[in-house]
Amino acid sequence: MDTSPRPAHNPIGIPDPPMHIPPPPYPPLPPAPPTIAAAMPGQVRTARLVLFVHAGLMPLLALAQLVRAQAARDSLSPHGGPGSWMAPVVDDARHVADAQILSAQSALVWAILYAAVGTALAVRLARGGRAWRIGAIVYGAWHGLGGLFALALANGDSPTPPILTALAQIAAGIALLALLTHKDSTAWSARTR
């Protein structure tokens, strides 16, 4: 049996830790560098460019469609006055031109709204985030399908601006889907910020 005296403050016999801890034999580590944000992948940059170009192109094409419809309406004015043998034909053509003007005005309003949404998505896509990437994918799919339907509804007599608009929508939709579903784009948008 151990007969050594035990200290009063340590009744179970565990030795007290030393009061002074010697310094380590090596110098302390330097502070950690600040975290550097991962560079935006090329697919995301290209998707942003597609969104910006699409947002600028859609209102311009809708405006071209409106100008063309108005020019078609104005070209009918000198023909087919009252009592003219062409009056019924010109009246029918005026109704068609008025419908094209109304359609072009509606297309211009929608193009401006879609341009605002596309610009907002392009700006917010720079920060990343899963919701903005998915929003841009849905935007691209919506425009791709809308362009396909517009192209399917176009007939041989359709003016050029609506067909160009449909082709631009299809191209932008396919590009956005391909670029934003790429693994690098998905990983970049899911990163911690």
Salt bridges, closest charged atoms under 4 A:
ASP16 OD2 - HIS9 NE2 2.62
ASP91 OD1 - ARG94 NH1 3.44
ASP98 OD1 - ARG73 NE 2.60
ASP184 OD2 - HIS182 ND1 3.86
